[in-house]
Amino acid sequence: MEKDFDGRVALVTGASRGIGYQIAKKLGERGAHVIALARTVGGLEDLDDEIKSAGGQSTLVPLDLMDFDALDRLGAAVFERWKKLDILIGNAGMLGVLSPIGHISPKDFEKVMSVNVTANWRLIRSLDPLLRQSDAGRALFLTAVQAQTCTAFWGLHAISKASVEAMTKTWANESLQTPMKINMADPGPTRTGLRAKAMPGEIPDNLATPELVAEDLLELVKPDVLETGRLFDRVSREWV
């Protein structure tokens, strides 16, 4: 297997399952040292076993993204060991409830915004200085089409993802004078647990696998990527 990420340090959130798991696995197989964040310890341990069996290395960080103090400490811990970060992939996210906006409870609203928006902002605060130490810092945040379509009853998901997109574009514009490239990706319909929760009647065999999606998304965090502040639509294979 090509070691095109050899020597890179990559941090992936939501790395215990789905797209995050496959991205982290492939990064490890292709030479990166993977810092894998997730709440589910068992999933992280499975990931570690797969990366090690392929000759790669990983560091497991069992962490709830709502533990904001831990996210603040993360940057210092990464700096102490590696002095830099080459790749940040903000994959973790919550669907929340599918409901009319006026029926969403404050508790549900605040939880989804905390995981999907505030946690990513805290990661940016914590890790931006480390990405600036890389010769080709790359950040990629996953989004969804509902941020643009504002589909009825998907308001909570749409609002949180639109916020992530605005935050990502702003950070990219603030980093134009650096080697960093900061982008978003819409993976499209994917065979994940989150998708099954949202669309329980859908036939999963008709959806792209997380492994296939991960292979495509890794192209967006390579050192030769020139785009920044843009959204990649994996289904159309176009930057939009």
Residue pairs with C-beta under 8 A, 6 or more apart in sequence:
1 29
1 30
1 54
2 30
3 30
3 31
4 30
4 31
4 222
5 27
5 30
5 31
5 32
5 87
5 218
5 222
6 30
6 31
6 32
7 31
7 32
8 27
8 31
8 32
8 33
8 86
8 87
9 32
9 33
9 35
9 78
9 82
9 84
9 85
9 86
9 87
10 24
10 27
10 32
10 33
10 34
10 35
10 85
10 86
10 87
10 88
10 89
10 221
11 34
11 35
11 37
11 78
11 85
11 87
11 88
11 89
11 127
12 20
12 23
12 24
12 27
12 34
12 35
12 36
12 37
12 89
12 91
13 20
13 37
13 38
13 65
13 89
13 90
13 91
13 92
13 119
13 123
14 20
14 37
14 38
14 91
14 92
14 93
15 21
15 23
15 24
15 34
15 36
15 37
15 38
15 43
15 44
15 47
15 91
16 36
16 38
16 39
16 40
16 41
16 42
16 43
16 44
16 46
16 47
17 38
17 40
17 43
17 192
17 193
18 91
18 190
18 192
18 193
18 194
18 210
19 91
19 142
19 187
19 190
19 192
19 210
19 213
19 214
19 217
20 38
20 89
20 91
20 92
21 43
21 47
21 210
22 210
22 211
22 213
22 214
23 89
23 91
23 214
23 217
23 218
24 34
24 36
24 47
24 51
24 58
25 47
25 50
25 51
25 54
25 214
26 214
26 215
26 218
27 34
27 56
27 87
27 218
28 34
28 47
28 50
28 51
28 54
28 56
28 57
28 58
29 51
29 54
29 55
29 56
30 56
30 218
31 56
32 56
32 86
32 87
33 56
33 57
33 58
33 59
33 82
34 51
34 56
34 57
34 58
34 59
35 58
35 59
35 61
35 78
36 44
36 47
36 48
36 58
36 59
36 60
36 61
37 61
37 63
37 65
37 92
38 44
38 61
38 62
38 63
38 92
39 62
39 63
39 64
39 65
40 62
41 60
41 62
44 60
44 62
45 60
47 58
47 60
48 58
48 60
51 57
51 58
52 58
61 74
63 70
63 71
63 74
64 70
65 71
65 92
65 114
65 115
65 119
66 111
66 114
66 115
66 119
68 118
68 119
68 122
71 119
71 122
71 123
71 126
72 122
72 125
72 126
73 126
74 123
74 126
74 127
75 125
75 126
75 127
75 129
75 130
78 85
78 127
78 130
79 129
79 130
82 130
83 130
83 133
84 130
84 131
84 133
84 134
85 127
85 130
85 131
85 133
85 134
85 137
86 131
86 134
86 136
86 137
86 138
87 137
87 138
87 139
87 140
87 221
88 123
88 127
88 131
88 137
88 138
88 139
88 140
89 139
89 140
89 141
89 142
89 217
89 221
90 120
90 123
90 139
90 140
90 141
90 142
90 164
91 142
92 115
92 119
93 115
93 116
93 142
93 160
93 161
93 194
94 111
94 112
94 115
94 116
94 160
94 194
95 112
95 157
95 194
95 197
95 198
96 104
96 108
96 109
96 111
96 112
96 156
96 157
96 160
97 104
97 108
97 156
98 153
98 154
98 156
98 157
98 198
99 153
99 155
99 156
100 153
100 155
101 155
101 156
104 155
104 156
108 156
109 156
112 156
112 157
112 160
113 159
113 160
113 163
116 160
116 161
116 163
116 164
117 160
117 163
117 164
117 167
120 141
120 164
120 167
121 167
124 139
124 167
124 171
128 171
130 137
131 137
131 138
131 139
131 180
132 175
132 178
132 180
134 179
134 180
135 179
135 223
136 179
136 181
136 223
137 178
137 179
137 180
137 181
138 180
138 181
138 182
138 220
138 221
138 222
138 223
138 225
139 168
139 171
139 180
139 181
139 182
139 183
139 221
140 182
140 183
140 184
140 185
140 217
140 220
140 221
141 164
141 165
141 168
141 183
141 184
141 185
142 184
142 185
142 186
142 187
142 217
143 161
143 164
143 165
143 184
143 185
143 186
143 231
144 157
144 158
144 161
144 186
145 186
145 188
146 154
146 157
146 158
146 161
147 158
147 161
147 162
147 164
147 165
148 162
149 158
150 158
151 158
164 184
165 184
165 231
168 182
168 183
168 184
168 229
169 184
169 229
171 182
172 180
172 181
172 182
172 183
172 228
172 229
172 230
173 229
175 182
175 228
176 228
180 228
181 225
181 226
181 227
181 228
182 228
182 229
183 220
183 225
183 227
183 228
183 229
183 230
183 231
183 232
184 230
184 231
184 232
185 217
185 220
185 231
185 232
185 233
185 234
186 231
186 232
186 233
186 234
186 235
187 208
187 213
187 216
187 217
187 234
188 208
188 213
188 233
188 234
188 235
189 195
189 202
189 207
189 208
189 235
190 207
190 208
190 209
190 210
190 213
191 204
191 207
191 208
191 209
191 210
192 210
195 202
195 204
195 207
196 202
196 204
208 234
213 234
216 234
217 234
219 225
220 232
227 239
230 239
230 240
231 239
231 240
232 238
232 239
232 240
233 239
233 240
